[in-house]
Every structure is written in structure tokens, then in C-alpha cells.
């Protein structure tokens, strides 16, 4: 065990969670931006913590990046 047990801890900040979830799904910033109707630069700003997603976009982002996205109910 090079890094020891349980060394991975998911990011706690919103920008870190957005970045991790997007990458886990194999989406580029441009892919995510297109799916939720914003510019790629906007996604970049969110992930760098420059500004948070607007309230009206937060639900769409959450739905798309949630672990259950795309799974039948």
C-alpha cells in the first residue's frame, strides 16, 4: 500500500465535486456545457470556484452528474 488505506477522500467543495463527477462520467467541460445549455467557460468558472452555478442551472447540473443519472427509475 503505497498511500495507505482509504487515502481517497471525495472533494467537499462544490467546484471539486463538480470536477470529480464530470470526470467520472467521462464528460469534457464542453460536453457538460452543451448538455445543460451554458458555455464551456461557464463550466470552467464553476470548477475553478470563480462563481457558483446559478440556481436555475444547479438542478440540471445535479441531475446530470448524479450517480443515478441515466439509470431507469
N, CA, C and O atoms as CSV, one atom per row, in Angstrom:
chain,resi,resn,atom,element,x,y,z
A,1,UNK,N,N,0.841,-1.181,0.000
A,1,UNK,CA,C,0.000,0.000,0.000
A,1,UNK,C,C,0.882,1.239,0.000
A,1,UNK,O,O,1.420,1.643,1.031
A,2,UNK,N,N,1.013,1.810,-1.139
A,2,UNK,CA,C,1.863,2.969,-1.299
A,2,UNK,C,C,1.340,4.179,-0.523
A,2,UNK,O,O,2.107,4.872,0.145
A,3,UNK,N,N,0.067,4.421,-0.612
A,3,UNK,CA,C,-0.501,5.602,0.032
A,3,UNK,C,C,-1.249,5.293,1.320
A,3,UNK,O,O,-1.749,6.208,1.975
A,4,UNK,N,N,-1.333,4.069,1.680
A,4,UNK,CA,C,-2.034,3.700,2.900
A,4,UNK,C,C,-3.502,3.422,2.635
A,4,UNK,O,O,-3.989,3.631,1.524
A,5,UNK,N,N,-4.206,2.952,3.654
A,5,UNK,CA,C,-5.619,2.605,3.498
A,5,UNK,C,C,-6.490,3.849,3.373
A,5,UNK,O,O,-6.230,4.881,3.991
A,6,UNK,N,N,-7.521,3.720,2.565
A,6,UNK,CA,C,-8.538,4.766,2.440
A,6,UNK,C,C,-7.945,6.159,2.242
A,6,UNK,O,O,-8.329,7.102,2.934
A,7,UNK,N,N,-7.026,6.289,1.316
A,7,UNK,CA,C,-6.418,7.599,1.107
A,7,UNK,C,C,-7.259,8.495,0.216
A,7,UNK,O,O,-7.062,9.710,0.214
A,8,UNK,N,N,-8.204,7.922,-0.551
A,8,UNK,CA,C,-9.049,8.754,-1.393
A,8,UNK,C,C,-10.208,9.300,-0.589
A,8,UNK,O,O,-10.960,8.551,0.036
A,9,UNK,N,N,-10.341,10.597,-0.614
A,9,UNK,CA,C,-11.483,11.246,0.023
A,9,UNK,C,C,-12.108,12.162,-1.009
A,9,UNK,O,O,-11.425,13.028,-1.555
A,10,UNK,N,N,-13.397,11.989,-1.292
A,10,UNK,CA,C,-14.035,12.838,-2.292
A,10,UNK,C,C,-13.941,14.307,-1.897
A,10,UNK,O,O,-13.955,14.635,-0.710
A,11,UNK,N,N,-13.847,15.188,-2.887
A,11,UNK,CA,C,-13.777,16.618,-2.571
A,11,UNK,C,C,-15.036,17.088,-1.864
A,11,UNK,O,O,-16.135,16.609,-2.140
A,12,UNK,N,N,-14.865,18.016,-0.962
A,12,UNK,CA,C,-16.004,18.536,-0.208
A,12,UNK,C,C,-16.532,19.837,-0.794
A,12,UNK,O,O,-17.690,20.190,-0.567
A,13,UNK,N,N,-15.712,20.545,-1.534
A,13,UNK,CA,C,-16.153,21.814,-2.105
A,13,UNK,C,C,-16.999,21.563,-3.349
A,13,UNK,O,O,-16.832,20.546,-4.022
A,14,UNK,N,N,-17.896,22.478,-3.652
A,14,UNK,CA,C,-18.730,22.348,-4.845
A,14,UNK,C,C,-17.878,22.282,-6.106
A,14,UNK,O,O,-18.113,21.404,-6.936
A,15,UNK,N,N,-16.896,23.172,-6.293
A,15,UNK,CA,C,-16.071,23.061,-7.502
A,15,UNK,C,C,-15.388,21.701,-7.637
A,15,UNK,O,O,-15.342,21.138,-8.731
A,16,UNK,N,N,-14.868,21.180,-6.554
A,16,UNK,CA,C,-14.205,19.876,-6.590
A,16,UNK,C,C,-15.170,18.749,-6.887
A,16,UNK,O,O,-14.836,17.821,-7.623
A,17,UNK,N,N,-16.366,18.821,-6.320
A,17,UNK,CA,C,-17.374,17.786,-6.579
A,17,UNK,C,C,-17.824,17.823,-8.036
A,17,UNK,O,O,-18.008,16.776,-8.657
A,18,UNK,N,N,-18.002,19.029,-8.585
A,18,UNK,CA,C,-18.396,19.157,-9.985
A,18,UNK,C,C,-17.332,18.537,-10.897
A,18,UNK,O,O,-17.647,17.750,-11.790
A,19,UNK,N,N,-16.092,18.899,-10.662
A,19,UNK,CA,C,-14.992,18.391,-11.478
A,19,UNK,C,C,-14.902,16.869,-11.385
A,19,UNK,O,O,-14.804,16.191,-12.407
A,20,UNK,N,N,-14.935,16.338,-10.183
A,20,UNK,CA,C,-14.829,14.887,-9.999
A,20,UNK,C,C,-15.971,14.148,-10.667
A,20,UNK,O,O,-15.743,13.156,-11.359
A,21,UNK,N,N,-17.193,14.612,-10.472
A,21,UNK,CA,C,-18.357,13.939,-11.056
A,21,UNK,C,C,-18.298,13.987,-12.577
A,21,UNK,O,O,-18.578,12.990,-13.242
A,22,UNK,N,N,-17.941,15.122,-13.120
A,22,UNK,CA,C,-17.850,15.259,-14.577
A,22,UNK,C,C,-16.801,14.298,-15.139
A,22,UNK,O,O,-17.047,13.614,-16.133
A,23,UNK,N,N,-15.653,14.252,-14.510
A,23,UNK,CA,C,-14.583,13.375,-14.976
A,23,UNK,C,C,-14.955,11.903,-14.830
A,23,UNK,O,O,-14.634,11.099,-15.705
A,24,UNK,N,N,-15.618,11.544,-13.751
A,24,UNK,CA,C,-16.037,10.148,-13.565
A,24,UNK,C,C,-16.987,9.692,-14.661
A,24,UNK,O,O,-16.992,8.522,-15.045
A,25,UNK,N,N,-17.791,10.623,-15.164
A,25,UNK,CA,C,-18.729,10.294,-16.237
A,25,UNK,C,C,-18.078,10.377,-17.611
A,25,UNK,O,O,-18.715,10.068,-18.619
A,26,UNK,N,N,-16.818,10.790,-17.661
A,26,UNK,CA,C,-16.110,10.878,-18.928
A,26,UNK,C,C,-16.550,12.035,-19.798
A,26,UNK,O,O,-16.426,11.978,-21.022
A,27,UNK,N,N,-17.066,13.090,-19.172
A,27,UNK,CA,C,-17.518,14.253,-19.928
A,27,UNK,C,C,-16.446,15.332,-19.925
A,27,UNK,O,O,-15.773,15.544,-18.916
A,28,UNK,N,N,-16.288,16.008,-21.047
A,28,UNK,CA,C,-15.428,17.192,-21.087
A,28,UNK,C,C,-16.252,18.378,-20.582
A,28,UNK,O,O,-17.470,18.285,-20.435
A,29,UNK,N,N,-15.576,19.475,-20.325
A,29,UNK,CA,C,-16.306,20.681,-19.940
A,29,UNK,C,C,-17.269,21.080,-21.053
A,29,UNK,O,O,-18.394,21.500,-20.784
A,30,UNK,N,N,-16.828,20.951,-22.296
A,30,UNK,CA,C,-17.685,21.302,-23.437
A,30,UNK,C,C,-18.915,20.379,-23.501
A,30,UNK,O,O,-20.020,20.836,-23.794
A,31,UNK,N,N,-18.717,19.090,-23.227
A,31,UNK,CA,C,-19.843,18.139,-23.223
A,31,UNK,C,C,-20.886,18.551,-22.182
A,31,UNK,O,O,-22.079,18.635,-22.473
A,32,UNK,N,N,-20.408,18.804,-20.970
A,32,UNK,CA,C,-21.324,19.188,-19.895
A,32,UNK,C,C,-22.023,20.491,-20.230
A,32,UNK,O,O,-23.233,20.619,-20.041
A,33,UNK,N,N,-21.268,21.456,-20.724
A,33,UNK,CA,C,-21.843,22.756,-21.067
A,33,UNK,C,C,-22.963,22.606,-22.092
A,33,UNK,O,O,-24.023,23.216,-21.956
A,34,UNK,N,N,-22.725,21.797,-23.113
A,34,UNK,CA,C,-23.731,21.601,-24.159
A,34,UNK,C,C,-24.992,20.956,-23.599
A,34,UNK,O,O,-26.106,21.338,-23.958
A,35,UNK,N,N,-24.810,19.978,-22.720
A,35,UNK,CA,C,-25.953,19.256,-22.159
A,35,UNK,C,C,-26.835,20.130,-21.270
A,35,UNK,O,O,-28.036,19.881,-21.162
A,36,UNK,N,N,-26.260,21.148,-20.633
A,36,UNK,CA,C,-27.067,21.977,-19.733
A,36,UNK,C,C,-27.285,23.390,-20.261
A,36,UNK,O,O,-27.892,24.218,-19.582
A,37,UNK,N,N,-26.792,23.674,-21.476
A,37,UNK,CA,C,-27.095,24.936,-22.126
A,37,UNK,C,C,-26.295,26.140,-21.652
A,37,UNK,O,O,-26.832,27.244,-21.555
A,38,UNK,N,N,-25.023,25.937,-21.358
A,38,UNK,CA,C,-24.151,27.054,-20.980
A,38,UNK,C,C,-22.869,26.967,-21.815
A,38,UNK,O,O,-22.653,25.982,-22.522
A,39,UNK,N,N,-22.033,27.979,-21.734
A,39,UNK,CA,C,-20.746,27.965,-22.418
A,39,UNK,C,C,-19.746,27.104,-21.648
A,39,UNK,O,O,-19.883,26.913,-20.440
A,40,UNK,N,N,-18.745,26.590,-22.353
A,40,UNK,CA,C,-17.692,25.807,-21.712
A,40,UNK,C,C,-16.965,26.638,-20.659
A,40,UNK,O,O,-16.571,26.114,-19.617
A,41,UNK,N,N,-16.787,27.913,-20.922
A,41,UNK,CA,C,-16.129,28.794,-19.961
A,41,UNK,C,C,-16.891,28.912,-18.653
A,41,UNK,O,O,-16.294,29.098,-17.593
A,42,UNK,N,N,-18.195,28.805,-18.729
A,42,UNK,CA,C,-19.025,28.847,-17.527
A,42,UNK,C,C,-18.741,27.631,-16.649
A,42,UNK,O,O,-18.594,27.756,-15.433
A,43,UNK,N,N,-18.666,26.454,-17.272
A,43,UNK,CA,C,-18.345,25.229,-16.523
A,43,UNK,C,C,-16.953,25.359,-15.909
A,43,UNK,O,O,-16.736,24.977,-14.759
A,44,UNK,N,N,-16.025,25.892,-16.672
A,44,UNK,CA,C,-14.670,26.106,-16.159
A,44,UNK,C,C,-14.689,27.021,-14.937
A,44,UNK,O,O,-14.020,26.747,-13.941
A,45,UNK,N,N,-15.453,28.101,-15.015
A,45,UNK,CA,C,-15.573,29.028,-13.873
A,45,UNK,C,C,-16.130,28.315,-12.648
A,45,UNK,O,O,-15.653,28.536,-11.535
A,46,UNK,N,N,-17.123,27.472,-12.835
A,46,UNK,CA,C,-17.711,26.729,-11.715
A,46,UNK,C,C,-16.665,25.827,-11.072
A,46,UNK,O,O,-16.536,25.777,-9.849
A,47,UNK,N,N,-15.921,25.117,-11.914
A,47,UNK,CA,C,-14.947,24.149,-11.399
A,47,UNK,C,C,-13.738,24.815,-10.746
A,47,UNK,O,O,-13.094,24.219,-9.882
A,48,UNK,N,N,-13.430,26.029,-11.148
A,48,UNK,CA,C,-12.315,26.758,-10.541
A,48,UNK,C,C,-12.773,27.582,-9.341
A,48,UNK,O,O,-11.952,28.204,-8.668
A,49,UNK,N,N,-14.067,27.590,-9.072
A,49,UNK,CA,C,-14.585,28.332,-7.932
A,49,UNK,C,C,-14.684,29.824,-8.180
A,49,UNK,O,O,-14.804,30.606,-7.236
A,50,UNK,N,N,-14.633,30.229,-9.449
A,50,UNK,CA,C,-14.749,31.644,-9.788
A,50,UNK,C,C,-16.158,32.139,-9.480
A,50,UNK,O,O,-16.353,33.247,-8.982
A,51,UNK,N,N,-17.119,31.300,-9.787
A,51,UNK,CA,C,-18.524,31.596,-9.464
A,51,UNK,C,C,-19.294,30.285,-9.398
A,51,UNK,O,O,-18.946,29.320,-10.080
A,52,UNK,N,N,-20.329,30.249,-8.585
A,52,UNK,CA,C,-21.139,29.027,-8.488
A,52,UNK,C,C,-22.188,28.989,-9.595
A,52,UNK,O,O,-22.500,30.018,-10.195
A,53,UNK,N,N,-22.727,27.808,-9.863
A,53,UNK,CA,C,-23.829,27.733,-10.835
A,53,UNK,C,C,-25.024,28.538,-10.344
A,53,UNK,O,O,-25.312,28.568,-9.147
A,54,UNK,N,N,-25.715,29.188,-11.268
A,54,UNK,CA,C,-26.942,29.905,-10.929
A,54,UNK,C,C,-27.980,28.896,-10.447
A,54,UNK,O,O,-27.964,27.731,-10.845
A,55,UNK,N,N,-28.864,29.352,-9.602
A,55,UNK,CA,C,-29.899,28.463,-9.041
A,55,UNK,C,C,-30.633,27.684,-10.130
A,55,UNK,O,O,-30.894,26.491,-9.973
A,56,UNK,N,N,-30.968,28.358,-11.239
A,56,UNK,CA,C,-31.734,27.678,-12.289
A,56,UNK,C,C,-30.923,26.612,-13.019
A,56,UNK,O,O,-31.504,25.761,-13.692
A,57,UNK,N,N,-29.610,26.638,-12.905
A,57,UNK,CA,C,-28.749,25.634,-13.537
A,57,UNK,C,C,-28.351,24.526,-12.570
A,57,UNK,O,O,-28.024,23.419,-12.999
A,58,UNK,N,N,-28.374,24.804,-11.296
A,58,UNK,CA,C,-27.893,23.850,-10.300
A,58,UNK,C,C,-28.647,22.525,-10.356
A,58,UNK,O,O,-28.034,21.461,-10.267
A,59,UNK,N,N,-29.955,22.579,-10.503
A,59,UNK,CA,C,-30.750,21.350,-10.591
A,59,UNK,C,C,-30.384,20.511,-11.802
A,59,UNK,O,O,-30.299,19.287,-11.709
A,60,UNK,N,N,-30.166,21.165,-12.941
A,60,UNK,CA,C,-29.797,20.450,-14.163
A,60,UNK,C,C,-28.418,19.808,-14.012
A,60,UNK,O,O,-28.200,18.675,-14.441
A,61,UNK,N,N,-27.504,20.536,-13.405
A,61,UNK,CA,C,-26.155,20.010,-13.178
A,61,UNK,C,C,-26.222,18.808,-12.255
A,61,UNK,O,O,-25.613,17.773,-12.526
A,62,UNK,N,N,-26.953,18.945,-11.177
A,62,UNK,CA,C,-27.075,17.863,-10.205
A,62,UNK,C,C,-27.701,16.618,-10.842
A,62,UNK,O,O,-27.227,15.502,-10.629
A,63,UNK,N,N,-28.758,16.814,-11.620
A,63,UNK,CA,C,-29.428,15.681,-12.254
A,63,UNK,C,C,-28.505,14.964,-13.235
A,63,UNK,O,O,-28.499,13.735,-13.306
A,64,UNK,N,N,-27.736,15.730,-13.980
A,64,UNK,CA,C,-26.851,15.145,-14.975
A,64,UNK,C,C,-25.658,14.440,-14.351
A,64,UNK,O,O,-25.218,13.405,-14.851
A,65,UNK,N,N,-25.133,14.985,-13.269
A,65,UNK,CA,C,-23.922,14.448,-12.680
A,65,UNK,C,C,-24.160,13.487,-11.512
A,65,UNK,O,O,-23.204,12.949,-10.953
A,66,UNK,N,N,-25.407,13.270,-11.144
A,66,UNK,CA,C,-25.682,12.375,-10.029
A,66,UNK,C,C,-25.312,10.943,-10.399
A,66,UNK,O,O,-25.360,10.574,-11.573
A,67,UNK,N,N,-24.943,10.132,-9.406
A,67,UNK,CA,C,-24.573,8.735,-9.688
A,67,UNK,C,C,-25.687,7.937,-10.342
A,67,UNK,O,O,-25.416,6.951,-11.027
A,68,UNK,N,N,-26.939,8.346,-10.143
A,68,UNK,CA,C,-28.066,7.606,-10.715
A,68,UNK,C,C,-28.496,8.140,-12.070
A,68,UNK,O,O,-29.465,7.639,-12.640
A,69,UNK,N,N,-27.808,9.139,-12.602
A,69,UNK,CA,C,-28.183,9.719,-13.898
A,69,UNK,C,C,-28.166,8.646,-14.977
A,69,UNK,O,O,-27.219,7.866,-15.083
A,70,UNK,N,N,-29.216,8.619,-15.768
A,70,UNK,CA,C,-29.276,7.663,-16.874
A,70,UNK,C,C,-29.748,6.281,-16.497
A,70,UNK,O,O,-29.928,5.438,-17.376
A,71,UNK,N,N,-29.954,6.019,-15.213
A,71,UNK,CA,C,-30.444,4.715,-14.794
A,71,UNK,C,C,-31.967,4.750,-14.735
A,71,UNK,O,O,-32.542,5.756,-14.319
A,72,UNK,N,N,-32.624,3.682,-15.141
A,72,UNK,CA,C,-34.093,3.663,-15.047
A,72,UNK,C,C,-34.546,3.715,-13.601
A,72,UNK,O,O,-33.895,3.179,-12.704
A,73,UNK,N,N,-35.664,4.366,-13.399
A,73,UNK,CA,C,-36.201,4.524,-12.029
A,73,UNK,C,C,-36.800,3.240,-11.527
A,73,UNK,O,O,-37.296,3.189,-10.402
